[in-house]
Amino acid sequence: MSRVIVRIPMPLRSLTAGAEELAVEGATVGKALACLGATYPDVLARILTPEGQIRSFVNIYLGQENVHAIEGLDTALPEGSVLSIIPAVAGGSEPKAKERRLLDLRGRIDQITPAEAFALQQRGVALIDVREQDEIAQGSPPGAHRLGRGFLELRIEEAAPDLEHPLLVMCNGGVRSLFAAEDLIRLGYRDVRSVSGGFTRWRNEGLPVEAPRSLDHDARERYSRHIMMPEVGEAGQLKLLSSKVLLIGAGGLGSPAALYLAAAGIGTLGIVDHDVVDRSNLQRQILHTDARVGTLKVDSARAALTALNPAVTVQPQARRLDRHNVEETLNGYDVVVDGSDNFATRYLINDACVKLGLPNVHGAVFRFEGQVSVFWPADARFQGPCYRCVYPEPPPPELAPSCAEAGVLGVLPGVVGLLQAVETVKLLLGIGMPLIGRMLYYEALAARFSELKLSRDRNCRYCGEGAAFPGYADYEELCHGASA
């Protein structure tokens, strides 16, 4: 084993604590550099590629001879040999801290061209765009995960849960992506590469670009608490803004549900109610005000919701649902929220939702007790029941007193209506476990929630296996009015 002197050029001395020469041992150039790298790995990363070849911008001399002209890394080294590392330089002063930092990152993090990144992306490798939203709004590679630099560490696991899966990181010019790649490596990702030249080079080379839909400044401010949640994020918020929810009833259940769905940014809210605001409603129907007593509830609801969130489109429908208009009313919506207070309407909504394949977010209240569930037999994941599976027929009138006859604690519809809003948002975002096949039963006086299992009736006339839709049944309304 020969003892060798390696001369360190000035651009690399910041990585050797200022040392100009270092003594190493090695019988060949390659072994001597490996010995150097054992102590100074960052220096070795500047000299050799990850494949172990001398980098194209570096020459190594043995005395006055370039080792390329001898036997390269296999060149034998006599005792006392002097190796000189000669990188390409362009003059200038000692690199500043930022430049040294970038030099260090470029030596440690693999960089690929946009064309190489595009080819890898086509084979399923994740491309992470870490630019800011105003930059992404100008264009981004199709299929890229647009996570942003500020929230990268919080959101990366959702986009790339497998630490072994390769990641390609892109910024605008190829600098921020190096820092982002370093952070991802710290998080445990094994194979992270930076796209050299970033999106600017990607676009200039004619690779595919799309202008993704994004939130404007006002929406970003309004929904900032949603955006910072990995389960929602900007993509989820955009999904909510594109959603359409129909609320049956603008009363005790529809009021809190509508207010919170509007606040959450549901793009279109349909409100169906044929009734007018009565002063007795105001104890629980918080959409309305004393000044709007006597006005149509749907108009009062529109005034309240647009005042809360002007960006939401409210579609009022002052009508009583019946077998002739129910499908027309429900058609085109993503979710139906049932806040009605009579069985005729409940069965009508259930039957139409089954026929149209829509989720029916059910809520019901009576004095101090409430029920919440989601009826959606069309969902293949849970294969839950419809309302008729649980209650095949309505009760007799004497067992179904109206709200006016039995009364209801004013705040109780608030609890149930909010739970309906939560289930609606979960359904729209596709997150969590919806209340399909389950009922949440709330007893206010006992301050107790109970979860009850609901089973699907395979012989149900409406949602049973192979059932042909039997048509809409006519029931006598058992609780007057349109909403609780």
C-alpha positions in Angstrom: 0.0 0.0 0.0 1.5 3.3 -1.1 1.4 6.5 0.9 0.2 9.3 -1.5 -0.3 13.1 -1.2 -3.5 14.5 -2.7 -3.5 18.2 -3.5 -6.9 19.9 -3.0 -7.9 22.7 -5.3 -9.2 26.0 -3.8 -12.9 25.4 -4.8 -12.9 22.2 -2.6 -11.0 23.4 0.4 -14.1 24.5 2.2 -14.9 20.8 2.4 -11.6 19.9 3.9 -11.5 22.5 6.6 -9.0 24.5 4.4 -6.5 21.8 4.0 -4.4 22.2 0.8 -2.9 18.7 0.9 -4.0 15.5 2.4 -2.1 12.2 3.0 -3.9 9.1 2.0 -3.0 5.5 1.2 -3.8 3.6 -2.0 -2.0 1.4 -4.5 -4.0 2.9 -7.4 -5.6 6.3 -8.1 -9.1 4.8 -7.5 -8.1 3.4 -4.1 -6.4 6.6 -3.0 -9.5 8.6 -3.9 -11.6 6.0 -2.0 -9.4 6.6 1.0 -9.9 10.3 0.7 -13.6 9.9 0.4 -13.8 7.8 3.6 -12.8 11.0 5.5 -14.2 13.6 3.1 -17.2 12.1 1.3 -18.4 15.5 0.0 -15.1 16.0 -1.8 -15.3 12.6 -3.4 -18.8 13.4 -4.6 -17.4 16.4 -6.5 -14.7 14.3 -8.2 -16.5 11.0 -9.0 -20.0 10.3 -10.4 -22.4 8.0 -8.5 -21.2 5.3 -10.9 -17.6 5.8 -9.8 -16.3 7.6 -12.9 -14.2 10.8 -12.9 -16.6 13.7 -13.6 -16.3 15.4 -16.9 -15.4 18.7 -15.5 -12.5 17.3 -13.4 -9.0 16.1 -14.3 -6.7 14.2 -12.0 -2.9 14.4 -12.5 -0.2 12.1 -11.4 2.7 14.4 -11.4 2.5 16.1 -14.8 0.5 13.3 -16.4 -3.3 13.2 -16.7 -4.4 9.8 -15.4 -6.9 9.6 -18.3 -3.8 9.2 -20.5 -2.4 6.4 -18.4 -4.8 3.8 -16.9 -7.4 6.1 -15.4 -8.5 5.1 -11.9 -6.5 1.9 -12.2 -3.2 3.8 -12.6 -0.6 2.4 -10.1 0.8 4.8 -7.5 4.4 4.5 -6.3 5.2 5.4 -2.7 5.3 9.2 -2.3 3.2 10.0 -5.4 1.4 13.3 -5.7 -2.1 13.5 -7.1 -3.5 16.9 -8.1 -7.2 17.4 -8.6 -7.8 20.0 -11.3 -11.4 21.1 -11.8 -12.6 23.5 -14.4 -12.6 27.1 -13.1 -13.7 30.4 -14.5 -12.0 32.8 -12.3 -13.8 34.9 -9.7 -13.5 35.1 -6.0 -13.9 32.5 -3.2 -17.5 31.1 -3.4 -20.0 32.6 -1.0 -21.8 30.4 1.5 -24.9 30.0 -0.7 -22.7 29.0 -3.7 -20.8 26.6 -1.6 -24.1 25.1 -0.4 -25.3 24.7 -3.9 -22.0 23.2 -5.0 -22.4 20.7 -2.2 -26.0 19.8 -3.1 -25.1 19.4 -6.8 -22.4 17.0 -5.8 -24.6 14.9 -3.7 -28.0 15.0 -5.4 -28.5 13.3 -8.8 -29.7 15.7 -11.5 -31.6 14.7 -14.6 -32.8 16.5 -17.7 -36.5 17.3 -18.2 -36.6 14.8 -21.1 -35.3 12.1 -18.7 -37.8 13.2 -16.1 -40.7 13.1 -18.5 -39.7 9.5 -19.6 -39.6 8.4 -16.0 -42.9 10.0 -15.2 -44.5 8.1 -18.1 -43.3 4.9 -16.4 -45.0 5.8 -13.2 -42.3 7.8 -11.3 -43.8 10.6 -9.2 -42.9 14.1 -10.3 -43.2 16.7 -7.5 -43.7 20.3 -8.5 -42.5 22.4 -5.5 -43.1 25.9 -7.0 -45.5 28.4 -5.5 -49.1 28.5 -6.5 -48.7 31.7 -8.6 -46.0 30.0 -10.6 -48.0 26.7 -11.0 -50.9 28.8 -12.3 -48.8 29.7 -15.3 -48.4 26.0 -16.2 -47.2 22.7 -14.8 -46.4 19.2 -16.2 -49.6 17.1 -16.5 -49.8 14.6 -13.7 -47.3 16.4 -11.4 -48.0 16.5 -7.7 -48.2 20.2 -7.0 -47.3 20.3 -3.3 -45.5 23.6 -2.9 -42.2 24.0 -1.1 -43.7 25.4 2.1 -45.9 22.3 2.8 -43.8 19.7 1.1 -42.9 17.7 4.2 -46.5 17.7 5.4 -48.0 16.5 2.2 -45.4 14.3 0.6 -46.6 11.1 2.3 -50.0 11.4 0.7 -48.4 11.7 -2.8 -45.6 9.2 -2.3 -46.2 6.8 0.7 -43.4 4.4 -0.4 -40.0 5.5 0.7 -38.4 3.2 -1.9 -40.3 4.7 -4.8 -38.2 7.2 -6.9 -39.1 10.9 -6.7 -38.4 13.6 -9.3 -38.4 17.2 -7.8 -39.0 20.2 -10.0 -38.9 24.0 -9.3 -38.7 26.9 -11.7 -35.0 26.8 -12.5 -33.4 23.8 -10.7 -32.2 25.4 -7.5 -35.1 25.1 -5.0 -35.6 21.6 -6.1 -32.1 20.7 -4.8 -33.0 22.0 -1.3 -36.3 20.2 -1.5 -34.6 16.9 -2.6 -32.3 17.2 0.3 -35.2 17.5 2.7 -36.9 14.5 1.2 -33.7 12.5 1.6 -33.7 13.5 5.3 -37.3 12.2 5.5 -36.1 8.8 4.4 -36.7 8.7 0.7 -34.0 6.6 -1.0 -34.1 7.8 -4.6 -34.6 11.5 -5.1 -33.5 13.4 -8.2 -33.7 17.1 -9.1 -34.8 18.2 -12.6 -32.0 20.3 -14.0 -33.2 23.6 -15.3 -36.6 23.1 -13.7 -39.9 24.0 -15.4 -38.3 26.8 -17.5 -36.2 24.2 -19.3 -39.1 21.7 -19.4 -41.3 24.2 -21.2 -38.5 25.5 -23.5 -37.9 21.9 -24.6 -41.5 21.5 -25.7 -42.5 19.0 -23.1 -46.3 18.8 -22.2 -47.7 21.6 -20.0 -51.1 22.3 -18.6 -52.5 25.3 -16.8 -54.1 23.6 -13.7 -57.1 25.1 -12.0 -56.0 26.9 -8.9 -57.5 29.0 -6.1 -57.4 32.7 -6.4 -56.0 35.0 -3.6 -59.4 35.5 -1.9 -60.2 31.7 -1.9 -56.7 30.9 -0.7 -57.3 33.3 2.2 -60.8 32.1 2.9 -60.0 28.4 2.9 -56.5 28.6 4.3 -57.3 26.3 7.2 -58.5 23.6 4.8 -55.5 24.0 2.5 -53.0 23.3 5.2 -54.7 20.0 6.0 -53.1 17.1 4.0 -56.5 15.4 3.8 -58.0 18.4 2.0 -55.3 20.6 0.5 -55.8 22.8 -2.6 -56.9 19.8 -4.7 -59.6 18.9 -2.1 -60.8 22.5 -1.8 -61.1 22.7 -5.6 -63.1 19.5 -5.5 -65.5 21.1 -2.9 -65.8 24.2 -5.1 -66.8 21.9 -8.0 -69.4 20.0 -6.0 -73.2 20.3 -6.0 -75.2 19.5 -2.9 -79.0 19.5 -2.6 -80.5 20.2 0.8 -84.1 19.1 1.3 -85.5 21.6 3.8 -84.3 24.9 5.0 -85.4 24.3 8.6 -83.8 23.1 11.8 -81.5 20.5 10.1 -81.0 22.3 6.8 -80.0 25.5 8.5 -76.7 24.4 10.2 -75.9 22.0 7.4 -76.3 24.8 4.8 -74.3 27.4 6.7 -71.4 25.1 7.3 -71.4 23.7 3.7 -71.4 27.2 2.4 -68.6 28.2 4.7 -66.7 25.1 3.6 -66.9 26.2 0.0 -69.3 23.8 -1.6 -69.7 25.4 -5.1 -73.4 24.9 -5.6 -76.0 24.5 -2.9 -79.6 23.7 -3.9 -82.3 24.4 -1.3 -85.8 22.9 -1.6 -88.5 24.1 0.6 -92.0 25.3 -0.2 -92.7 27.0 3.2 -92.3 30.6 4.5 -90.5 31.8 7.6 -92.6 31.7 10.8 -91.6 33.3 14.0 -91.8 29.9 15.8 -89.1 28.6 13.4 -86.5 31.0 14.8 -85.8 29.0 17.9 -83.9 26.5 15.8 -83.9 27.5 12.1 -80.8 29.7 12.3 -80.7 30.5 8.5 -83.6 32.9 9.1 -84.1 36.2 11.0 -87.0 38.0 12.5 -86.9 40.6 9.7 -87.5 37.9 7.2 -90.7 36.4 8.8 -93.2 35.8 6.1 -90.7 35.4 3.3 -90.1 32.2 1.4 -87.5 30.1 3.3 -85.5 29.4 0.2 -85.1 33.2 -0.4 -84.2 33.8 3.2 -81.7 30.9 3.0 -80.1 32.4 -0.1 -79.7 35.8 1.6 -78.0 34.2 4.6 -75.7 31.9 2.6 -74.6 34.5 0.0 -73.9 36.9 2.9 -71.6 34.3 4.5 -69.9 33.2 1.3 -70.6 35.2 -1.9 -68.7 32.7 -4.0 -71.2 29.9 -3.4 -74.0 29.5 -6.0 -77.4 29.0 -4.2 -80.2 27.5 -6.2 -83.5 28.0 -4.4 -86.4 25.8 -5.3 -89.7 26.9 -3.7 -91.6 23.6 -4.3 -93.1 20.7 -2.5 -91.5 17.4 -3.6 -93.8 14.9 -5.2 -93.4 11.8 -7.4 -93.6 13.9 -10.5 -90.8 16.4 -9.8 -88.4 14.5 -7.4 -86.1 13.1 -10.1 -85.9 16.4 -11.9 -85.1 18.1 -8.6 -82.4 15.7 -7.5 -80.8 15.1 -10.9 -77.3 16.7 -11.4 -76.4 16.9 -7.7 -73.6 14.9 -6.1 -75.1 14.5 -2.6 -78.6 14.9 -1.1 -79.0 16.1 2.5 -82.3 15.1 3.9 -83.6 17.6 6.4 -87.3 17.0 5.9 -89.7 16.3 8.7 -92.3 14.1 7.2 -92.2 10.5 6.1 -93.8 11.0 2.8 -90.8 13.2 1.8 -88.3 10.9 3.4 -89.4 7.8 1.5 -89.7 9.9 -1.7 -86.1 11.1 -1.3 -84.9 7.6 -0.5 -86.5 6.0 -3.5 -85.2 8.7 -5.9 -81.7 8.5 -4.5 -81.7 4.7 -4.9 -82.9 5.0 -8.5 -80.3 7.8 -9.3 -77.5 6.2 -7.3 -77.1 9.3 -5.1 -75.9 9.3 -1.5 -78.6 10.3 0.9 -77.3 12.0 4.1 -80.1 11.4 6.6 -80.9 13.3 9.7 -83.9 13.2 12.1 -84.7 14.8 15.4 -87.4 14.3 18.1 -87.6 16.3 21.3 -84.1 15.5 22.8 -82.9 12.8 20.5 -81.4 12.7 17.0 -80.3 10.3 14.3 -77.7 10.6 11.6 -76.8 8.1 8.8 -75.8 7.8 5.2 -78.0 5.7 2.9 -76.1 4.8 -0.3 -76.6 1.2 -1.5 -75.0 2.1 -4.9 -71.6 2.5 -3.2 -69.8 -0.8 -3.9 -67.3 -0.3 -1.0 -69.7 -0.6 1.9 -72.9 -2.0 0.2 -75.0 -0.3 2.9 -78.8 -0.2 3.1 -81.3 2.3 1.9 -83.8 3.9 4.3 -86.4 1.3 3.4 -84.1 -1.5 4.5 -84.2 -0.1 8.0 -87.8 1.1 7.9 -89.7 -0.7 5.2 -92.9 1.3 5.9 -93.8 4.5 7.8 -95.3 4.3 11.2 -99.0 5.1 11.9 -99.8 8.8 12.4 -100.3 8.4 16.2 -96.6 7.3 16.5 -95.3 10.1 14.4 -96.3 13.5 16.0 -95.2 16.6 14.2 -92.6 19.0 15.5 -95.4 21.4 16.3 -97.1 18.7 18.4 -94.2 17.1 20.1 -91.7 20.0 20.3 -87.9 19.8 19.8 -85.0 21.3 21.8 -83.8 24.2 19.7 -80.1 23.3 19.7 -80.7 19.6 18.9 -81.1 20.1 15.1 -77.8 22.1 15.2 -76.0 19.0 16.5 -77.6 16.7 13.9 -77.4 19.1 11.0 -73.7 19.7 11.7 -73.1 16.0 11.7 -74.9 15.8 8.3 -72.5 18.5 7.0 -69.5 16.6 8.2 -70.7 13.4 6.4 -71.3 15.4 3.3 -67.8 16.8 3.2 -66.3 13.4 3.8 -68.3 11.9 0.9 -67.3 14.7 -1.5 -63.6 14.4 -0.6 -63.6 10.6 -0.4 -62.0 10.6 3.0 -62.7 8.8 6.3 -65.4 6.3 7.1 -68.9 7.5 6.1 -71.9 6.5 8.2 -72.9 3.9 5.6 -74.4 0.9 7.3 -74.2 2.7 10.6 -76.5 5.1 12.5 -75.2 7.6 15.0 -77.9 8.0 17.7 -77.7 11.1 20.0 -79.4 11.4 23.3 -79.0 15.0 24.5 -80.3 14.6 28.1 -77.8 11.7 28.7 -75.1 13.4 26.6 -74.5 10.1 24.9 -73.8 9.0 21.3 -74.5 5.4 20.4 -73.4 3.7 17.1 -75.9 1.2 15.7 -75.3 -1.2 12.9 -77.7 -1.0 10.0 -78.0 -4.1 7.7 -79.0 -4.2 4.1 -82.1 -6.1 3.2 -81.2 -8.2 0.2 -84.9 -8.6 -0.5 -85.6 -4.9 -0.4 -88.0 -3.9 -3.2 -85.9 -0.8 -4.0 -82.3 -1.7 -3.4 -82.3 -5.5 -3.2 -80.2 -7.7 -5.5 -81.8 -7.6 -8.9 -84.7 -5.4 -7.8 -86.5 -3.5 -10.5 -87.6 -0.1 -9.5 -91.2 -0.4 -8.4 -92.1 3.2 -8.7 -92.9 5.9 -6.1 -95.3 5.1 -3.3 -97.9 7.7 -2.1 -98.0 8.3 1.6 -100.1 10.6 3.7 -97.9 13.3 5.2 -97.4 12.5 8.8 -95.8 15.8 9.9 -97.0 18.9 8.2 -94.5 21.4 6.7 -91.3 20.9 4.8 -88.6 21.0 7.3 -88.0 20.3 11.0 
